Amino acid sequence: MLYLVALLLPPLSILLVGRIFLSILVFVIWIPAIIFSGGLTHPMFILLAWIIIFQTREDRRERRGD
């Protein structure tokens, strides 16, 4: 589900993972990047959100395994 949210709104998906400061920082950079580049930078933010979601899930699995 979070991966689908990351396709449309990467800062929201980062916020839903629990990285509040990072989501605010990404939002502040994401809006001007979308406006000035015409959407060309959007895939970069999608990739960033997917990596953060993946890392968070791996951290949770690692904590459960210990």
Order of alpha helices (4+ residues) and beta strands (2+ residues): alpha-alpha-alpha-alpha
